[in-house]
Amino acid sequence: MLKKLIINNFAIISQLQLDFKSGMTTLTGETGAGKSIIIDALGLLVGSRSSIDFVRTGQNSLTVQGLFEVSKNSPVFVILDKYGIKHEDNTIIIKREINRKGRNVCRLNNELVKTNVLKEVGRFLVEIHGQNQSQELLDEDNHIDILDRYASDEFVSLLADYQIKYQDFQAKKSRLRMIQKDSQNIAQRIDMLKFQIEEIDSAQLEPGEDDSLEEEKNHLENFEKISSSLQASYEILSENNSGVVDALGNVRQQLDAIKEFDSAYQELYESIDGAYYQVQDDMATISDEIDGLDFDENRLDNIQKRLIVLDNLKKKYGPTLDEVIQFGIDAHDELSKIDMDDSSEENLKKQIDAQQSQLMDMVEKISKERHVTAKSLIKSINHELKDLYMKNARFDVDFSVLSADSMTAKGIDQIRFTLKTNIGEDYKPLVKVASGGELSRVILAFESIIAEKMNVETIVFDEIDTGVSGRVAQSIGDKIYRVAQSLQVLCISHLPQVAAMSDQQFQITKKTANNKTETEVSLLDSQERIEAISLMLAGTKITDLTREHAKELLELAQGEQEKLE
């Protein structure tokens, strides 16, 4: 769950630190005070898109930090291990900084990470529900995905297996279309690849071969010069009585006689002594080189011919020999992928027909499982709607089936959620039948069910109770409180009934000073909650009567909590 949230220079928030606890927490206050800004800041921590517009006016950057406490078996730790991020206990610390130049710095347990890692971790930490989720529910294209969220683990595995096979099926169909459209070009490409492969393979290239041949060629072309230079060098070093070795030997002998008299003489002796033996070694090396000299005119001719072959290949496929070798490897790979025997039109048609039959068997199973899921969802949603004082409302899932040729990555089902709110009416698409208050309750019904299946630590309801009042408001408060028995819940609400049901209440206000607007947050004690809820009941002026009503509402809420627990 979210334990601490620290916000600096975010919109109209200058500095803010909030400490949360488990259960249900409400954020209350007037519209525009900054309640949703707090949720937006929390969204940044779990990977939401950033904007330089979030940075407070007059400041260069904003920072948001969050401390989360997660369960020991949370999938978060698997993700941390995948990215090599250290974790020693059950706490996760996330920090995000955004400056006016658009620079975005994300840290997870003090390790720099990319935004996609925050998203990957964040989906197991926080789930935010609000107006965006309303839009999701009203878009019929999303209904099949929403239904699948409530399916069994076996269904999820079956759908994932189908989607892998479906992707391969589509790839084969695309391949077939390409072959049918451009089979002549493919045949020409194959001929070209085979020629290139034969030309390169027949050369039997070795990495670095051209460099070593050039060096050997250089030796052979300069054989006479090399031979005469080595012979002259050997003679200069070894010539009797006047050679360099003899001269060094004489100097060495003279210095040996006086080296004990002065450290400087000792150093000279050691230097000449080293040179003497080094020159002797060099003489031996020169002698070996002379003995190894062998001029082979045929070898020179072969090297020159081989270098011409290599140069021609480098001009075609180079410019370096390594690139020629890689070109050959790539040509082999490409040819293997478009081999006419394996990817012929007739062969692909047979594969596609067989795979389509296999996929149809799978989508029939998927559709059957979806109908089972839909029955369970319908029953659960209608039960929730009854609890939310929509006793005559009926929710349903409408199925239509695509043809085999029209199957998608989701199968052959087309899903549409329908609703009728009164007895005697027909089912109609959700977007056409639900009023604002009814839609809020339908959304909450969905969220109440999904909360039990969600693998997250914290769920946020951002004004999920918009458009309702009275006993419906109380039922919404009860429903949210029930969710809070298994998850930490943060809730933005304008309803006194919902606020009264919370375990913790923050009051959000804003003030203006020095031509700047500032959001302030207060954790309310028992007496302050009475005042805040009185204001929510009265709207403007608090009276003794509204205080009594607020106190009574809190007492009734406590009774409701005890029953729900």
C-alpha positions, -999 to +999 in steps of 0.1 A: +000+000+000+010+036-003+026+048+029+039+082+021+035+107-008+058+137-012+050+164-038+071+194-046+063+222-072+034+203-089+008+226-104-006+246-074+012+224-049+044+239-035+053+214-008+032+185+004+038+154+024+009+129+031+011+098+053-015+072+045-027+040+063-046+010+053-083+010+048-104+037+032-091+073+029-111+101+014-099+134+000-125+161+003-127+198-005-141+223-029-138+218-067-104+231-079-087+229-045-062+203-058-077+169-050-072+155-085-038+171-087-027+148-059-040+118-078-022+130-110+010+132-090+005+096-078-001+086-114+033+100-123+049+076-099+033+046-116+043+056-151+017+081-163+027+104-191+044+135-179+041+171-191+062+203-184+028+220-178+027+201-144+057+222-132+046+250-108+047+285-122+080+302-114+098+268-107+123+249-128+113+214-119+089+192-099+095+161-079+071+134-067+082+106-043+063+077-030+069+050-004+050+018-009+048-012+013+040-044-006+031-080+002+059-105+003+046-125-027+040-094-049+049-097-086+068-064-081+098-082-067+100-104-098+102-073-119+128-057-097+150-088-100+145-088-138+160-053-139+187-059-112+171-035-088+180-042-052+153-047-025+159-057+011+125-055+027+089-051+016+092-014+008+095+002-027+106+039-031+098+056-063+109+091-073+102+111-104+116+145-114+105+166-144+120+199-154+108+226-178+131+214-205+113+181-206+139+161-189+123+132-171+143+113-144+128+082-128+143+063-098+132+030-083+148+021-050+174+048-059+182+031-093+177+051-125+150+034-146+130+042-177+093+052-176+082+018-190+098+001-159+076+024-137+046+013-157+055-023-153+059-020-115+031+005-111+004-018-125+009-040-094+010-010-070-019+014-079-050+012-100-067+045-106-104+046-116-122+078-126-136+096-156-112+078-180-126+045-169-161+058-176-150+065-211-135+030-213-168+014-203-188+035-228-166+024-257-179-009-270-145-017-285-133-022-249-161-044-237-144-077-248-113-068-229-133-058-198-151-091-199-118-110-203-105-094-171-131-115-151-122-148-168-105-177-151-067-183-153-073-212-176-091-189-200-062-164-199-038-192-207-060-204-236-063-169-251-026-163-248-019-196-266-044-188-293-029-153-299+005-167-304-008-191-330-030-164-345+001-142-351+018-170-369-013-176-389-015-140-400+022-140-408+017-170-432-013-152-448+008-121-453+036-143-468+011-159-492-002-125-503+034-114-509+042-145-529+011-143-550+017-106-557+054-108-565+064-144-571+085-135-602+105-110-581+110-135-554+123-161-579+147-135-593+158-126-558+165-163-550+186-166-581+206-135-572+211-148-536+223-182-548+248-166-572+261-143-544+264-172-520+282-194-545+306-166-553+314-159-517+314-195-504+337-207-533+363-182-523+366-199-488+373-166-471+392-164-438+389-133-415+421-111-419+433-131-449+438-101-471+460-083-445+483-113-440+486-119-478+495-082-484+523-086-458+536-117-474+534-102-508+553-072-496+581-095-483+584-114-516+584-083-538+612-068-517+631-101-512+665-088-526+664-056-505+655-076-473+682-102-480+710-077-486+700-055-456+700-085-432+733-098-446+749-063-442+735-059-407+749-093-396+783-085-410+785-051-393+776-067-360+799-097-363+830-086-383+861-098-365+878-073-342+859-044-357+822-055-353+797-038-329+796-069-307+834-070-302+834-032-296+807-035-269+826-064-254+857-044-251+838-015-235+821-039-211+855-053-201+870-019-194+840-007-173+840-040-154+874-032-141+863+002-125+827-004-116+834-010-079+849+025-075+818+046-082+781+039-085+780+059-117+805+034-133+784+006-120+753+020-138+774+025-170+786-011-168+751-025-163+738-005-193+766-016-216+763-052-203+726-052-212+733-038-246+761-064-252+738-093-246+709-077-264+730-072-296+741-108-294+704-118-292+696-096-322+725-111-341+711-146-336+676-133-347+691-118-379+709-150-386+677-170-382+659-146-405+687-150-432+684-188-429+647-186-433+647-165-465+633-183-494+621-167-526+593-186-543+582-169-576+551-192-579+540-183-544+542-146-553+521-152-584+495-171-564+493-144-537+487-117-564+459-138-580+443-144-546+444-107-537+427-099-570+399-123-561+395-107-526+396-072-541+368-080-565+347-095-537+353-064-516+342-041-544+309-060-547+301-068-511+327-049-490+344-026-486+362-049-460+367-086-461+348-090-428+318-072-444+320-096-474+319-126-450+289-111-432+272-104-465+275-141-472+260-150-438+231-126-443+225-140-478+223-175-464+197-163-438+176-145-463+176-175-487+165-198-459+136-176-452+123-174-487+133-209-499+108-217-527+104-253-515+092-242-481+073-211-490+057-221-522+022-209-528+007-244-526+026-253-495+016-222-477-021-226-486-021-261-471-004-247-439-029-219-437-059-241-442-047-265-415-039-237-391-072-220-397-090-252-387-069-255-356-077-218-347-114-223-352-114-251-327-096-228-303-119-198-308-149-220-302-135-230-268-126-194-261-162-183-270-177-210-249-155-199-219-165-163-226-202-172-223-195-188-190-176-157-178-204-135-191-231-154-171-210-150-139-204-113-146-240-107-154-250-123-121-224-104-101-231-070-117-269-073-112-263-082-076-241-051-072-267-029-089-293-041-065-271-031-036-267+003-052-305+008-054-310-001-090-332-030-082-351-029-115-319-025-136-306-055-155-272-058-170-265-081-199-237-091-223-247-093-260-227-117-282-223-117-319-201-140-339-177-132-367-171-155-396-140-177-398-124-154-423-130-124-400-115-138-368-093-115-349-066-117-322-094-119-297-113-147-314-147-146-332-167-129-305-180-094-306-191-082-272-215-053-262-226-045-227-263-036-225-286-023-197-322-017-190-330+005-160-367-001-157-391-030-160-407-033-194-379-016-213-356-033-238-319-038-233-300-010-249-263-002-254-248+011-221-239+044-237-275+052-247-294+042-216-274+051-185-277+086-169-248+101-151-258+088-117-266+054-131-234+052-150-214+060-118-231+030-101-225+007-130-188+017-130-186+011-092-203-023-097-176-033-121-149-019-099-163-037-068-160-070-086-126-064-102-111-052-069-114-088-056-094-100-086-069-072-089-033-080-080-026-044-068-019-028-034-039+004-037-070+014-057-080+050-063-116+062-070-115+096-085-150+111-081-166+077-089-197+089-070-205+118-094-242+124-100-257+105-071-270+115-037-292+103-008-294+066+000-276+058-032-246+078-019-247+057+013-247+025-007-217+037-027-199+046+005-207+010+018-195-005-014-162+014-014-157+006+022-162-031+015-135-029-012-112-013+014-114-044+035-091-062+011-072-032-006-061+002+004-086+027-011-080+064-018-112+081-027-120+117-040-156+125-031-180+153-027-205+131-009-208+134+029-220+098+031-189+085+014-166+108+035-182+096+067-175+059+058-137+065+056-111+055+081-091+086+073-101+120+059-079+147+043-094+181+037-080+199+006-081+237+005-064+264-014-053+298-005-038+328-023-009+348-010+016+371-028-003+366-060+002+328-059-023+300-053-013+272-029-029+239-021-030+229+016-039+195+030-050+187+066-056+153+082-088+158+101-094+146+137-129+137+149-141+172+156-126+185+123-144+158+104-177+169+119-170+205+106-159+193+072-189+170+067-212+197+080-199+220+052-205+192+027-241+189+040-248+226+042-230+237+011-222+272+024-230+281+060-225+256+089-251+256+116-256+237+148-282+216+130-258+206+102-232+198+129-257+175+145-265+159+112-228+154+105-222+139+139-252+116+134-239+106+099-205+097+113-221+076+140-243+058+115-212+053+093-195+036+122-224+013+126-223+005+089-186-002+091-191-027+119-218-045+099-196-047+068-166-059+087 
